[in-house]
């Protein structure tokens, strides 16, 4: 995925996204990657969500490492 990650498994799926367990190829660290289809009409900008989350610090809130997109999905 984007030349950075190896997808290992699916962690979970919901009505609007799928979350994958991935390994960063260079850092050898594990990450959760949320995959959101661009076809969803109800979705607000994932970039806006990331901008909000980057200012929050709590053990129950995910830390944002990166944002990517292709023609079909936001990651």
mmCIF file of the N, C-alpha and C atoms, coordinates in Angstrom:
data_MODEL
# 
_entry.id   MODEL 
# 
loop_
_atom_site.group_PDB 
_atom_site.id 
_atom_site.type_symbol 
_atom_site.label_atom_id 
_atom_site.label_alt_id 
_atom_site.label_comp_id 
_atom_site.label_asym_id 
_atom_site.label_entity_id 
_atom_site.label_seq_id 
_atom_site.pdbx_PDB_ins_code 
_atom_site.Cartn_x 
_atom_site.Cartn_y 
_atom_site.Cartn_z 
_atom_site.occupancy 
_atom_site.B_iso_or_equiv 
_atom_site.pdbx_formal_charge 
_atom_site.auth_seq_id 
_atom_site.auth_comp_id 
_atom_site.auth_asym_id 
_atom_site.auth_atom_id 
_atom_site.pdbx_PDB_model_num 
ATOM 1   N N  . UNK A 1 1  ? 0.852   -1.173 0.000  1.00 0.00 ? 1  UNK A N  1 
ATOM 2   C CA . UNK A 1 1  ? 0.000   0.000  0.000  1.00 0.00 ? 1  UNK A CA 1 
ATOM 3   C C  . UNK A 1 1  ? 0.897   1.235  0.000  1.00 0.00 ? 1  UNK A C  1 
ATOM 4   N N  . UNK A 1 2  ? 0.832   1.991  -1.060 1.00 0.00 ? 2  UNK A N  1 
ATOM 5   C CA . UNK A 1 2  ? 1.596   3.231  -1.243 1.00 0.00 ? 2  UNK A CA 1 
ATOM 6   C C  . UNK A 1 2  ? 3.101   3.017  -1.102 1.00 0.00 ? 2  UNK A C  1 
ATOM 7   N N  . UNK A 1 3  ? 3.549   1.784  -1.243 1.00 0.00 ? 3  UNK A N  1 
ATOM 8   C CA . UNK A 1 3  ? 4.962   1.485  -1.123 1.00 0.00 ? 3  UNK A CA 1 
ATOM 9   C C  . UNK A 1 3  ? 5.505   1.597  0.289  1.00 0.00 ? 3  UNK A C  1 
ATOM 10  N N  . UNK A 1 4  ? 4.612   1.796  1.268  1.00 0.00 ? 4  UNK A N  1 
ATOM 11  C CA . UNK A 1 4  ? 5.039   1.986  2.653  1.00 0.00 ? 4  UNK A CA 1 
ATOM 12  C C  . UNK A 1 4  ? 4.587   0.874  3.582  1.00 0.00 ? 4  UNK A C  1 
ATOM 13  N N  . UNK A 1 5  ? 3.453   0.255  3.284  1.00 0.00 ? 5  UNK A N  1 
ATOM 14  C CA . UNK A 1 5  ? 2.820   -0.662 4.228  1.00 0.00 ? 5  UNK A CA 1 
ATOM 15  C C  . UNK A 1 5  ? 2.539   -2.017 3.591  1.00 0.00 ? 5  UNK A C  1 
ATOM 16  N N  . UNK A 1 6  ? 2.620   -3.047 4.407  1.00 0.00 ? 6  UNK A N  1 
ATOM 17  C CA . UNK A 1 6  ? 2.183   -4.382 4.035  1.00 0.00 ? 6  UNK A CA 1 
ATOM 18  C C  . UNK A 1 6  ? 0.918   -4.667 4.833  1.00 0.00 ? 6  UNK A C  1 
ATOM 19  N N  . UNK A 1 7  ? -0.187  -4.954 4.148  1.00 0.00 ? 7  UNK A N  1 
ATOM 20  C CA . UNK A 1 7  ? -1.440  -5.281 4.823  1.00 0.00 ? 7  UNK A CA 1 
ATOM 21  C C  . UNK A 1 7  ? -1.361  -6.706 5.338  1.00 0.00 ? 7  UNK A C  1 
ATOM 22  N N  . UNK A 1 8  ? -1.642  -6.891 6.632  1.00 0.00 ? 8  UNK A N  1 
ATOM 23  C CA . UNK A 1 8  ? -1.537  -8.199 7.267  1.00 0.00 ? 8  UNK A CA 1 
ATOM 24  C C  . UNK A 1 8  ? -2.887  -8.869 7.476  1.00 0.00 ? 8  UNK A C  1 
ATOM 25  N N  . UNK A 1 9  ? -3.895  -8.082 7.874  1.00 0.00 ? 9  UNK A N  1 
ATOM 26  C CA . UNK A 1 9  ? -5.219  -8.666 8.127  1.00 0.00 ? 9  UNK A CA 1 
ATOM 27  C C  . UNK A 1 9  ? -6.248  -7.552 8.262  1.00 0.00 ? 9  UNK A C  1 
ATOM 28  N N  . UNK A 1 10 ? -7.512  -7.959 8.317  1.00 0.00 ? 10 UNK A N  1 
ATOM 29  C CA . UNK A 1 10 ? -8.603  -7.026 8.590  1.00 0.00 ? 10 UNK A CA 1 
ATOM 30  C C  . UNK A 1 10 ? -8.844  -7.019 10.092 1.00 0.00 ? 10 UNK A C  1 
ATOM 31  N N  . UNK A 1 11 ? -8.845  -5.831 10.686 1.00 0.00 ? 11 UNK A N  1 
ATOM 32  C CA . UNK A 1 11 ? -9.139  -5.703 12.116 1.00 0.00 ? 11 UNK A CA 1 
ATOM 33  C C  . UNK A 1 11 ? -10.632 -5.575 12.368 1.00 0.00 ? 11 UNK A C  1 
ATOM 34  N N  . UNK A 1 12 ? -11.341 -4.929 11.437 1.00 0.00 ? 12 UNK A N  1 
ATOM 35  C CA . UNK A 1 12 ? -12.775 -4.756 11.621 1.00 0.00 ? 12 UNK A CA 1 
ATOM 36  C C  . UNK A 1 12 ? -13.401 -4.052 10.439 1.00 0.00 ? 12 UNK A C  1 
ATOM 37  N N  . UNK A 1 13 ? -14.707 -4.209 10.319 1.00 0.00 ? 13 UNK A N  1 
ATOM 38  C CA . UNK A 1 13 ? -15.453 -3.520 9.268  1.00 0.00 ? 13 UNK A CA 1 
ATOM 39  C C  . UNK A 1 13 ? -16.701 -2.913 9.880  1.00 0.00 ? 13 UNK A C  1 
ATOM 40  N N  . UNK A 1 14 ? -17.132 -1.825 9.292  1.00 0.00 ? 14 UNK A N  1 
ATOM 41  C CA . UNK A 1 14 ? -18.346 -1.160 9.728  1.00 0.00 ? 14 UNK A CA 1 
ATOM 42  C C  . UNK A 1 14 ? -19.158 -0.776 8.512  1.00 0.00 ? 14 UNK A C  1 
ATOM 43  N N  . UNK A 1 15 ? -20.169 0.030  8.729  1.00 0.00 ? 15 UNK A N  1 
ATOM 44  C CA . UNK A 1 15 ? -21.039 0.425  7.622  1.00 0.00 ? 15 UNK A CA 1 
ATOM 45  C C  . UNK A 1 15 ? -20.355 1.375  6.656  1.00 0.00 ? 15 UNK A C  1 
ATOM 46  N N  . UNK A 1 16 ? -19.303 2.073  7.109  1.00 0.00 ? 16 UNK A N  1 
ATOM 47  C CA . UNK A 1 16 ? -18.692 3.069  6.233  1.00 0.00 ? 16 UNK A CA 1 
ATOM 48  C C  . UNK A 1 16 ? -17.197 2.888  6.019  1.00 0.00 ? 16 UNK A C  1 
ATOM 49  N N  . UNK A 1 17 ? -16.569 1.882  6.641  1.00 0.00 ? 17 UNK A N  1 
ATOM 50  C CA . UNK A 1 17 ? -15.123 1.742  6.465  1.00 0.00 ? 17 UNK A CA 1 
ATOM 51  C C  . UNK A 1 17 ? -14.647 0.346  6.872  1.00 0.00 ? 17 UNK A C  1 
ATOM 52  N N  . UNK A 1 18 ? -13.412 0.056  6.511  1.00 0.00 ? 18 UNK A N  1 
ATOM 53  C CA . UNK A 1 18 ? -12.727 -1.163 6.916  1.00 0.00 ? 18 UNK A CA 1 
ATOM 54  C C  . UNK A 1 18 ? -11.397 -0.744 7.522  1.00 0.00 ? 18 UNK A C  1 
ATOM 55  N N  . UNK A 1 19 ? -10.997 -1.403 8.600  1.00 0.00 ? 19 UNK A N  1 
ATOM 56  C CA . UNK A 1 19 ? -9.721  -1.101 9.254  1.00 0.00 ? 19 UNK A CA 1 
ATOM 57  C C  . UNK A 1 19 ? -8.821  -2.323 9.116  1.00 0.00 ? 19 UNK A C  1 
ATOM 58  N N  . UNK A 1 20 ? -7.602  -2.072 8.620  1.00 0.00 ? 20 UNK A N  1 
ATOM 59  C CA . UNK A 1 20 ? -6.630  -3.128 8.377  1.00 0.00 ? 20 UNK A CA 1 
ATOM 60  C C  . UNK A 1 20 ? -5.457  -3.015 9.346  1.00 0.00 ? 20 UNK A C  1 
ATOM 61  N N  . UNK A 1 21 ? -4.881  -4.160 9.690  1.00 0.00 ? 21 UNK A N  1 
ATOM 62  C CA . UNK A 1 21 ? -3.611  -4.186 10.398 1.00 0.00 ? 21 UNK A CA 1 
ATOM 63  C C  . UNK A 1 21 ? -2.527  -4.191 9.336  1.00 0.00 ? 21 UNK A C  1 
ATOM 64  N N  . UNK A 1 22 ? -1.590  -3.254 9.447  1.00 0.00 ? 22 UNK A N  1 
ATOM 65  C CA . UNK A 1 22 ? -0.514  -3.146 8.465  1.00 0.00 ? 22 UNK A CA 1 
ATOM 66  C C  . UNK A 1 22 ? 0.822   -3.006 9.177  1.00 0.00 ? 22 UNK A C  1 
ATOM 67  N N  . UNK A 1 23 ? 1.877   -3.345 8.463  1.00 0.00 ? 23 UNK A N  1 
ATOM 68  C CA . UNK A 1 23 ? 3.234   -3.187 8.976  1.00 0.00 ? 23 UNK A CA 1 
ATOM 69  C C  . UNK A 1 23 ? 3.957   -2.180 8.096  1.00 0.00 ? 23 UNK A C  1 
ATOM 70  N N  . UNK A 1 24 ? 4.541   -1.166 8.719  1.00 0.00 ? 24 UNK A N  1 
ATOM 71  C CA . UNK A 1 24 ? 5.330   -0.177 7.983  1.00 0.00 ? 24 UNK A CA 1 
ATOM 72  C C  . UNK A 1 24 ? 6.614   -0.877 7.538  1.00 0.00 ? 24 UNK A C  1 
ATOM 73  N N  . UNK A 1 25 ? 6.886   -0.852 6.240  1.00 0.00 ? 25 UNK A N  1 
ATOM 74  C CA . UNK A 1 25 ? 7.991   -1.621 5.692  1.00 0.00 ? 25 UNK A CA 1 
ATOM 75  C C  . UNK A 1 25 ? 9.362   -1.125 6.147  1.00 0.00 ? 25 UNK A C  1 
ATOM 76  N N  . UNK A 1 26 ? 9.526   0.165  6.323  1.00 0.00 ? 26 UNK A N  1 
ATOM 77  C CA . UNK A 1 26 ? 10.820  0.709  6.732  1.00 0.00 ? 26 UNK A CA 1 
ATOM 78  C C  . UNK A 1 26 ? 11.003  0.675  8.235  1.00 0.00 ? 26 UNK A C  1 
ATOM 79  N N  . UNK A 1 27 ? 9.993   1.111  8.967  1.00 0.00 ? 27 UNK A N  1 
ATOM 80  C CA . UNK A 1 27 ? 10.104  1.213  10.424 1.00 0.00 ? 27 UNK A CA 1 
ATOM 81  C C  . UNK A 1 27 ? 9.842   -0.099 11.153 1.00 0.00 ? 27 UNK A C  1 
ATOM 82  N N  . UNK A 1 28 ? 9.272   -1.072 10.444 1.00 0.00 ? 28 UNK A N  1 
ATOM 83  C CA . UNK A 1 28 ? 8.928   -2.377 11.041 1.00 0.00 ? 28 UNK A CA 1 
ATOM 84  C C  . UNK A 1 28 ? 7.994   -2.220 12.229 1.00 0.00 ? 28 UNK A C  1 
ATOM 85  N N  . UNK A 1 29 ? 7.105   -1.236 12.153 1.00 0.00 ? 29 UNK A N  1 
ATOM 86  C CA . UNK A 1 29 ? 6.126   -1.014 13.219 1.00 0.00 ? 29 UNK A CA 1 
ATOM 87  C C  . UNK A 1 29 ? 4.725   -1.274 12.666 1.00 0.00 ? 29 UNK A C  1 
ATOM 88  N N  . UNK A 1 30 ? 3.813   -1.556 13.559 1.00 0.00 ? 30 UNK A N  1 
ATOM 89  C CA . UNK A 1 30 ? 2.450   -1.899 13.165 1.00 0.00 ? 30 UNK A CA 1 
ATOM 90  C C  . UNK A 1 30 ? 1.546   -0.679 13.249 1.00 0.00 ? 30 UNK A C  1 
ATOM 91  N N  . UNK A 1 31 ? 0.605   -0.602 12.318 1.00 0.00 ? 31 UNK A N  1 
ATOM 92  C CA . UNK A 1 31 ? -0.346  0.498  12.249 1.00 0.00 ? 31 UNK A CA 1 
ATOM 93  C C  . UNK A 1 31 ? -1.723  -0.052 11.891 1.00 0.00 ? 31 UNK A C  1 
ATOM 94  N N  . UNK A 1 32 ? -2.739  0.668  12.285 1.00 0.00 ? 32 UNK A N  1 
ATOM 95  C CA . UNK A 1 32 ? -4.101  0.404  11.822 1.00 0.00 ? 32 UNK A CA 1 
ATOM 96  C C  . UNK A 1 32 ? -4.381  1.405  10.702 1.00 0.00 ? 32 UNK A C  1 
ATOM 97  N N  . UNK A 1 33 ? -4.878  0.918  9.580  1.00 0.00 ? 33 UNK A N  1 
ATOM 98  C CA . UNK A 1 33 ? -5.199  1.779  8.443  1.00 0.00 ? 33 UNK A CA 1 
ATOM 99  C C  . UNK A 1 33 ? -6.688  1.701  8.185  1.00 0.00 ? 33 UNK A C  1 
ATOM 100 N N  . UNK A 1 34 ? -7.341  2.852  8.278  1.00 0.00 ? 34 UNK A N  1 
ATOM 101 C CA . UNK A 1 34 ? -8.779  2.945  8.035  1.00 0.00 ? 34 UNK A CA 1 
ATOM 102 C C  . UNK A 1 34 ? -8.992  3.280  6.565  1.00 0.00 ? 34 UNK A C  1 
ATOM 103 N N  . UNK A 1 35 ? -9.801  2.500  5.883  1.00 0.00 ? 35 UNK A N  1 
ATOM 104 C CA . UNK A 1 35 ? -10.061 2.646  4.456  1.00 0.00 ? 35 UNK A CA 1 
ATOM 105 C C  . UNK A 1 35 ? -11.519 3.098  4.279  1.00 0.00 ? 35 UNK A C  1 
ATOM 106 N N  . UNK A 1 36 ? -11.705 4.327  3.765  1.00 0.00 ? 36 UNK A N  1 
ATOM 107 C CA . UNK A 1 36 ? -13.032 4.919  3.638  1.00 0.00 ? 36 UNK A CA 1 
ATOM 108 C C  . UNK A 1 36 ? -13.347 5.135  2.162  1.00 0.00 ? 36 UNK A C  1 
ATOM 109 N N  . UNK A 1 37 ? -14.392 4.491  1.627  1.00 0.00 ? 37 UNK A N  1 
ATOM 110 C CA . UNK A 1 37 ? -14.733 4.686  0.218  1.00 0.00 ? 37 UNK A CA 1 
ATOM 111 C C  . UNK A 1 37 ? -15.160 6.123  -0.076 1.00 0.00 ? 37 UNK A C  1 
ATOM 112 N N  . UNK A 1 38 ? -14.740 6.631  -1.218 1.00 0.00 ? 38 UNK A N  1 
ATOM 113 C CA . UNK A 1 38 ? -15.117 7.982  -1.617 1.00 0.00 ? 38 UNK A CA 1 
ATOM 114 C C  . UNK A 1 38 ? -16.560 8.053  -2.107 1.00 0.00 ? 38 UNK A C  1 
ATOM 115 N N  . UNK A 1 39 ? -17.209 6.915  -2.274 1.00 0.00 ? 39 UNK A N  1 
ATOM 116 C CA . UNK A 1 39 ? -18.584 6.884  -2.772 1.00 0.00 ? 39 UNK A CA 1 
ATOM 117 C C  . UNK A 1 39 ? -19.619 7.186  -1.705 1.00 0.00 ? 39 UNK A C  1 
ATOM 118 N N  . UNK A 1 40 ? -19.214 7.263  -0.449 1.00 0.00 ? 40 UNK A N  1 
ATOM 119 C CA . UNK A 1 40 ? -20.164 7.528  0.631  1.00 0.00 ? 40 UNK A CA 1 
ATOM 120 C C  . UNK A 1 40 ? -20.635 8.977  0.572  1.00 0.00 ? 40 UNK A C  1 
ATOM 121 N N  . UNK A 1 41 ? -21.944 9.156  0.491  1.00 0.00 ? 41 UNK A N  1 
ATOM 122 C CA . UNK A 1 41 ? -22.516 10.502 0.447  1.00 0.00 ? 41 UNK A CA 1 
ATOM 123 C C  . UNK A 1 41 ? -22.501 11.173 1.810  1.00 0.00 ? 41 UNK A C  1 
ATOM 124 N N  . UNK A 1 42 ? -22.558 10.377 2.867  1.00 0.00 ? 42 UNK A N  1 
ATOM 125 C CA . UNK A 1 42 ? -22.698 10.944 4.206  1.00 0.00 ? 42 UNK A CA 1 
ATOM 126 C C  . UNK A 1 42 ? -21.372 11.321 4.847  1.00 0.00 ? 42 UNK A C  1 
ATOM 127 N N  . UNK A 1 43 ? -20.277 11.045 4.166  1.00 0.00 ? 43 UNK A N  1 
ATOM 128 C CA . UNK A 1 43 ? -18.978 11.264 4.806  1.00 0.00 ? 43 UNK A CA 1 
ATOM 129 C C  . UNK A 1 43 ? -18.525 12.712 4.703  1.00 0.00 ? 43 UNK A C  1 
ATOM 130 N N  . UNK A 1 44 ? -18.073 13.236 5.822  1.00 0.00 ? 44 UNK A N  1 
ATOM 131 C CA . UNK A 1 44 ? -17.424 14.537 5.794  1.00 0.00 ? 44 UNK A CA 1 
ATOM 132 C C  . UNK A 1 44 ? -15.972 14.286 5.387  1.00 0.00 ? 44 UNK A C  1 
ATOM 133 N N  . UNK A 1 45 ? -15.233 15.289 5.215  1.00 0.00 ? 45 UNK A N  1 
ATOM 134 C CA . UNK A 1 45 ? -13.852 15.148 4.771  1.00 0.00 ? 45 UNK A CA 1 
ATOM 135 C C  . UNK A 1 45 ? -13.023 14.379 5.797  1.00 0.00 ? 45 UNK A C  1 
ATOM 136 N N  . UNK A 1 46 ? -12.401 13.269 5.389  1.00 0.00 ? 46 UNK A N  1 
ATOM 137 C CA . UNK A 1 46 ? -11.492 12.572 6.302  1.00 0.00 ? 46 UNK A CA 1 
ATOM 138 C C  . UNK A 1 46 ? -10.318 13.468 6.715  1.00 0.00 ? 46 UNK A C  1 
ATOM 139 N N  . UNK A 1 47 ? -9.960  14.409 5.886  1.00 0.00 ? 47 UNK A N  1 
ATOM 140 C CA . UNK A 1 47 ? -8.883  15.341 6.249  1.00 0.00 ? 47 UNK A CA 1 
ATOM 141 C C  . UNK A 1 47 ? -9.318  16.218 7.417  1.00 0.00 ? 47 UNK A C  1 
ATOM 142 N N  . UNK A 1 48 ? -10.582 16.623 7.436  1.00 0.00 ? 48 UNK A N  1 
ATOM 143 C CA . UNK A 1 48 ? -11.099 17.412 8.548  1.00 0.00 ? 48 UNK A CA 1 
ATOM 144 C C  . UNK A 1 48 ? -11.072 16.581 9.832  1.00 0.00 ? 48 UNK A C  1 
ATOM 145 N N  . UNK A 1 49 ? -11.490 15.334 9.747  1.00 0.00 ? 49 UNK A N  1 
ATOM 146 C CA . UNK A 1 49 ? -11.453 14.441 10.909 1.00 0.00 ? 49 UNK A CA 1 
ATOM 147 C C  . UNK A 1 49 ? -10.021 14.308 11.425 1.00 0.00 ? 49 UNK A C  1 
ATOM 148 N N  . UNK A 1 50 ? -9.066  14.135 10.528 1.00 0.00 ? 50 UNK A N  1 
ATOM 149 C CA . UNK A 1 50 ? -7.665  14.001 10.926 1.00 0.00 ? 50 UNK A CA 1 
ATOM 150 C C  . UNK A 1 50 ? -7.143  15.278 11.572 1.00 0.00 ? 50 UNK A C  1 
ATOM 151 N N  . UNK A 1 51 ? -7.535  16.421 11.047 1.00 0.00 ? 51 UNK A N  1 
ATOM 152 C CA . UNK A 1 51 ? -7.095  17.702 11.616 1.00 0.00 ? 51 UNK A CA 1 
ATOM 153 C C  . UNK A 1 51 ? -7.609  17.869 13.052 1.00 0.00 ? 51 UNK A C  1 
ATOM 154 N N  . UNK A 1 52 ? -8.826  17.408 13.301 1.00 0.00 ? 52 UNK A N  1 
ATOM 155 C CA . UNK A 1 52 ? -9.389  17.471 14.656 1.00 0.00 ? 52 UNK A CA 1 
ATOM 156 C C  . UNK A 1 52 ? -8.658  16.495 15.569 1.00 0.00 ? 52 UNK A C  1 
ATOM 157 N N  . UNK A 1 53 ? -8.458  15.250 15.100 1.00 0.00 ? 53 UNK A N  1 
ATOM 158 C CA . UNK A 1 53 ? -7.825  14.226 15.931 1.00 0.00 ? 53 UNK A CA 1 
ATOM 159 C C  . UNK A 1 53 ? -6.371  14.549 16.267 1.00 0.00 ? 53 UNK A C  1 
ATOM 160 N N  . UNK A 1 54 ? -5.673  15.258 15.374 1.00 0.00 ? 54 UNK A N  1 
ATOM 161 C CA . UNK A 1 54 ? -4.260  15.529 15.642 1.00 0.00 ? 54 UNK A CA 1 
ATOM 162 C C  . UNK A 1 54 ? -4.053  16.453 16.843 1.00 0.00 ? 54 UNK A C  1 
ATOM 163 N N  . UNK A 1 55 ? -5.096  17.189 17.231 1.00 0.00 ? 55 UNK A N  1 
ATOM 164 C CA . UNK A 1 55 ? -4.994  18.097 18.370 1.00 0.00 ? 55 UNK A CA 1 
ATOM 165 C C  . UNK A 1 55 ? -5.451  17.458 19.687 1.00 0.00 ? 55 UNK A C  1 
ATOM 166 N N  . UNK A 1 56 ? -5.936  16.230 19.623 1.00 0.00 ? 56 UNK A N  1 
ATOM 167 C CA . UNK A 1 56 ? -6.425  15.539 20.813 1.00 0.00 ? 56 UNK A CA 1 
ATOM 168 C C  . UNK A 1 56 ? -5.406  14.517 21.287 1.00 0.00 ? 56 UNK A C  1 
ATOM 169 N N  . UNK A 1 57 ? -5.270  14.367 22.586 1.00 0.00 ? 57 UNK A N  1 
ATOM 170 C CA . UNK A 1 57 ? -4.323  13.424 23.159 1.00 0.00 ? 57 UNK A CA 1 
ATOM 171 C C  . UNK A 1 57 ? -5.004  12.662 24.282 1.00 0.00 ? 57 UNK A C  1 
ATOM 172 N N  . UNK A 1 58 ? -5.381  11.420 23.980 1.00 0.00 ? 58 UNK A N  1 
ATOM 173 C CA . UNK A 1 58 ? -6.044  10.565 24.960 1.00 0.00 ? 58 UNK A CA 1 
ATOM 174 C C  . UNK A 1 58 ? -5.791  9.120  24.541 1.00 0.00 ? 58 UNK A C  1 
ATOM 175 N N  . UNK A 1 59 ? -5.603  8.201  25.483 1.00 0.00 ? 59 UNK A N  1 
ATOM 176 C CA . UNK A 1 59 ? -5.326  6.803  25.126 1.00 0.00 ? 59 UNK A CA 1 
ATOM 177 C C  . UNK A 1 59 ? -6.410  6.144  24.265 1.00 0.00 ? 59 UNK A C  1 
ATOM 178 N N  . UNK A 1 60 ? -7.639  6.619  24.351 1.00 0.00 ? 60 UNK A N  1 
ATOM 179 C CA . UNK A 1 60 ? -8.731  6.014  23.588 1.00 0.00 ? 60 UNK A CA 1 
ATOM 180 C C  . UNK A 1 60 ? -8.931  6.659  22.210 1.00 0.00 ? 60 UNK A C  1 
ATOM 181 N N  . UNK A 1 61 ? -8.135  7.670  21.887 1.00 0.00 ? 61 UNK A N  1 
ATOM 182 C CA . UNK A 1 61 ? -8.267  8.365  20.605 1.00 0.00 ? 61 UNK A CA 1 
ATOM 183 C C  . UNK A 1 61 ? -7.064  8.006  19.744 1.00 0.00 ? 61 UNK A C  1 
ATOM 184 N N  . UNK A 1 62 ? -7.297  7.580  18.499 1.00 0.00 ? 62 UNK A N  1 
ATOM 185 C CA . UNK A 1 62 ? -6.166  7.172  17.650 1.00 0.00 ? 62 UNK A CA 1 
ATOM 186 C C  . UNK A 1 62 ? -5.254  8.348  17.309 1.00 0.00 ? 62 UNK A C  1 
ATOM 187 N N  . UNK A 1 63 ? -3.975  8.035  17.173 1.00 0.00 ? 63 UNK A N  1 
ATOM 188 C CA . UNK A 1 63 ? -2.983  9.015  16.748 1.00 0.00 ? 63 UNK A CA 1 
ATOM 189 C C  . UNK A 1 63 ? -2.888  8.938  15.225 1.00 0.00 ? 63 UNK A C  1 
ATOM 190 N N  . UNK A 1 64 ? -2.931  10.071 14.547 1.00 0.00 ? 64 UNK A N  1 
ATOM 191 C CA . UNK A 1 64 ? -2.868  10.112 13.093 1.00 0.00 ? 64 UNK A CA 1 
ATOM 192 C C  . UNK A 1 64 ? -1.410  10.214 12.662 1.00 0.00 ? 64 UNK A C  1 
ATOM 193 N N  . UNK A 1 65 ? -0.933  9.238  11.880 1.00 0.00 ? 65 UNK A N  1 
ATOM 194 C CA . UNK A 1 65 ? 0.431   9.257  11.369 1.00 0.00 ? 65 UNK A CA 1 
ATOM 195 C C  . UNK A 1 65 ? 0.500   9.800  9.950  1.00 0.00 ? 65 UNK A C  1 
ATOM 196 N N  . UNK A 1 66 ? -0.554  9.556  9.163  1.00 0.00 ? 66 UNK A N  1 
ATOM 197 C CA . UNK A 1 66 ? -0.486  9.884  7.744  1.00 0.00 ? 66 UNK A CA 1 
ATOM 198 C C  . UNK A 1 66 ? -1.889  9.881  7.151  1.00 0.00 ? 66 UNK A C  1 
ATOM 199 N N  . UNK A 1 67 ? -2.043  10.563 6.042  1.00 0.00 ? 67 UNK A N  1 
ATOM 200 C CA . UNK A 1 67 ? -3.287  10.543 5.272  1.00 0.00 ? 67 UNK A CA 1 
ATOM 201 C C  . UNK A 1 67 ? -2.905  10.306 3.816  1.00 0.00 ? 67 UNK A C  1 
ATOM 202 N N  . UNK A 1 68 ? -3.598  9.380  3.175  1.00 0.00 ? 68 UNK A N  1 
ATOM 203 C CA . UNK A 1 68 ? -3.381  9.085  1.759  1.00 0.00 ? 68 UNK A CA 1 
ATOM 204 C C  . UNK A 1 68 ? -4.743  8.959  1.093  1.00 0.00 ? 68 UNK A C  1 
ATOM 205 N N  . UNK A 1 69 ? -4.740  9.012  -0.224 1.00 0.00 ? 69 UNK A N  1 
ATOM 206 C CA . UNK A 1 69 ? -5.958  8.739  -0.975 1.00 0.00 ? 69 UNK A CA 1 
ATOM 207 C C  . UNK A 1 69 ? -5.579  8.258  -2.366 1.00 0.00 ? 69 UNK A C  1 
ATOM 208 N N  . UNK A 1 70 ? -6.507  7.529  -2.967 1.00 0.00 ? 70 UNK A N  1 
ATOM 209 C CA . UNK A 1 70 ? -6.384  7.167  -4.374 1.00 0.00 ? 70 UNK A CA 1 
ATOM 210 C C  . UNK A 1 70 ? -7.711  7.509  -5.031 1.00 0.00 ? 70 UNK A C  1 
ATOM 211 N N  . UNK A 1 71 ? -7.968  7.001  -6.211 1.00 0.00 ? 71 UNK A N  1 
ATOM 212 C CA . UNK A 1 71 ? -9.200  7.360  -6.923 1.00 0.00 ? 71 UNK A CA 1 
ATOM 213 C C  . UNK A 1 71 ? -10.470 6.894  -6.225 1.00 0.00 ? 71 UNK A C  1 
ATOM 214 N N  . UNK A 1 72 ? -10.365 5.847  -5.417 1.00 0.00 ? 72 UNK A N  1 
ATOM 215 C CA . UNK A 1 72 ? -11.554 5.246  -4.816 1.00 0.00 ? 72 UNK A CA 1 
ATOM 216 C C  . UNK A 1 72 ? -11.678 5.396  -3.312 1.00 0.00 ? 72 UNK A C  1 
ATOM 217 N N  . UNK A 1 73 ? -10.568 5.611  -2.612 1.00 0.00 ? 73 UNK A N  1 
ATOM 218 C CA . UNK A 1 73 ? -10.591 5.566  -1.145 1.00 0.00 ? 73 UNK A CA 1 
ATOM 219 C C  . UNK A 1 73 ? -9.742  6.668  -0.516 1.00 0.00 ? 73 UNK A C  1 
ATOM 220 N N  . UNK A 1 74 ? -10.112 7.000  0.744  1.00 0.00 ? 74 UNK A N  1 
ATOM 221 C CA . UNK A 1 74 ? -9.266  7.771  1.655  1.00 0.00 ? 74 UNK A CA 1 
ATOM 222 C C  . UNK A 1 74 ? -8.671  6.761  2.629  1.00 0.00 ? 74 UNK A C  1 
ATOM 223 N N  . UNK A 1 75 ? -7.416  6.960  3.059  1.00 0.00 ? 75 UNK A N  1 
ATOM 224 C CA . UNK A 1 75 ? -6.757  6.069  4.007  1.00 0.00 ? 75 UNK A CA 1 
ATOM 225 C C  . UNK A 1 75 ? -6.220  6.865  5.171  1.00 0.00 ? 75 UNK A C  1 
# 
